Amino acid sequence: MTIAVHTLETAAEAAPGPEPRVIRVALAGFGTVGGALVGLLRDREDAIARTHGIRFELVSILVRDPERSRPYPVPGDLLTSDVEAFLAADAHAIVEVLGGLEPAGRIAIAALGRGRTFVTANKALIAKHGPELAAAASGHGGRLLYEAAVAGGVPIIRALRDALPETGVQGIRGILNGTTNYILTRLSDGATFDQALAEARKEGYAESDSSRDLDGRDTEDKIRILAWLAFGADPGVFRVHRRGLTRHADRIAADADAFGGVARLVGECLALDGGLVAAVEPVIVSPGSSLARTLGADNFIEVETTYNGTLGFSGPGAGGGPTASAILSDLIRHVPHPPAPENTPMAVADGRELAWVVSIRSAGAVVSLRDLLMAEGVDPVLEMDDGCAGILRVRTAPCHRSRIKAVERALEGASLEPVVTRFESGGFSSA
Ligand SMILES: NC(=O)c1ccc[n+]([C@@H]2O[C@H](COP(=O)([O-])OP(=O)(O)OC[C@H]3O[C@@H](n4cnc5c(N)ncnc54)[C@H](OP(=O)(O)O)[C@@H]3O)[C@@H](O)[C@H]2O)c1
């Protein structure tokens, strides 16, 4: 069989016009991450076509056991356990989520050597062979993308590669392993080590070989990748001081507690004394710190720079969904930006019900803030009268923005110097 070699650009040229361009994807691995990616491609198919003008088509899936039943059923003829047959599939992009060095390395070299896009979540592969694969990519017009290999859904690779090179990165440190952070969080809640590890496995956070999570090798791989990007250090060569949690997680958590702190497994790499210092080890951190406040399988990364201060990145660091979304963003990112879709969304009225804090100068006020709020259909929840400062504050129940605007206008009309601030007790759009 002849292998048709396409780059994504040739695919784009071949299929102009309003129809979405078809990008053929071969997927190596159909476990936690591979399964989540198939689900995501299915769920987001129409949205991706609308906003990016592309449609991903799976052309082959490599697994160990093609007969096993899968949470996301696919046509049986897509599945193969034969690496050569998988490599022969006519794909524009190859996604590798097998884990381990082989056959992942062979697939990477074959894909990049043919000028394809190779997207991977495999930190062990990039930590050991990153420069070699990058050279294969640039030598043959392929692309090597590995956002999902570090910190799951947190876009730290893109930040280091595209946004931060000119900021003078001095050091990177953070929580880079969801399994150990999940275990340390659950130990603080009173769970036993075995319970916490079993839960992490059940949630899909733990690697199939969880010893790599526990002894810090997984975090070490990620620190090597980050140091490669930030400082140009060959990831396979420099020394990383490593102490993991193995056998001691309970004690580490108890020691931290005894000293009023919180235990976290921290990876770091720093430019120091003209060289590089890298470590992975448990650290007792202050309870109010960002590291301590990173809970469960979340990751947190701090990048210290010379010209741009210290930047923090946080979010889900493991699990099929976040990792698959990082892979999908690499796949989409590779495709040249399409023209804006015809049905570009327009701004609409904000229909959300949000809570607010309204404060006024109370001295000399002749209207009751409470009455005024209620007259506009806004329920006051908590009132605080700061008599000394002459300020009266009310927190409201959630209401439409238009109602609070009406309150604000009325208070301005009464010369009460209103200040209106949105009050969030939860996430992005919550009241
Ligand atoms: N899980 C996470 O939260 C997470 C987060 C970030 C990055 N990652 C990385 O993503 C990669 C995949 O992780 P995962 O959790 O999805 O692993 P997984 O659940 O163990 O799935 C591995 C998949 O690869 C297939 N496979 C493994 N070795 C193979 C071989 N030699 N030949 C053919 N097929 C093979 C397996 O086939 P069968 O299904 O037939 O056994 C399975 O479908 C790893 O590099 C991991 O470090 C994972």
The ligand as an ORCA input file, in Angstrom:
! r2SCAN-3c Opt
* xyz 0 1
  N      -4.790      9.590     32.538
  C      -4.471     10.858     32.713
  O      -5.081     11.591     33.482
  C      -3.336     11.467     31.920
  C      -3.077     12.856     32.063
  C      -2.055     13.440     31.300
  C      -1.289     12.640     30.456
  N      -1.543     11.286     30.369
  C      -0.692     10.495     29.471
  O      -1.517      9.987     28.419
  C      -1.017      8.724     27.994
  C      -2.162      7.687     28.075
  O      -2.625      7.624     29.409
  P      -3.994      6.840     29.750
  O      -4.264      7.151     31.169
  O      -5.035      7.118     28.739
  O      -3.494      5.313     29.607
  P      -4.411      4.002     29.566
  O      -5.758      4.269     30.108
  O      -3.583      2.923     30.184
  O      -4.564      3.705     27.994
  C      -3.494      3.285     27.200
  C      -4.043      2.865     25.841
  O      -2.945      2.538     24.988
  C      -3.087      1.211     24.477
  N      -1.745      0.618     24.458
  C      -0.802      0.661     25.432
  N       0.318      0.038     25.031
  C       0.081     -0.415     23.779
  C       0.848     -1.140     22.811
  N       2.092     -1.541     23.076
  N       0.287     -1.415     21.606
  C      -0.978     -1.016     21.329
  N      -1.765     -0.334     22.196
  C      -1.236     -0.037     23.406
  C      -4.032      0.483     25.419
  O      -4.702     -0.539     24.710
  P      -5.858     -1.455     25.422
  O      -6.989     -0.493     25.671
  O      -6.200     -2.494     24.424
  O      -5.227     -1.965     26.673
  C      -4.945      1.641     25.861
  O      -5.987      1.802     24.929
  C       0.178      8.413     28.889
  O       1.353      8.827     28.244
  C      -0.059      9.278     30.115
  O       1.138      9.643     30.777
  C      -2.547     10.694     31.072
*
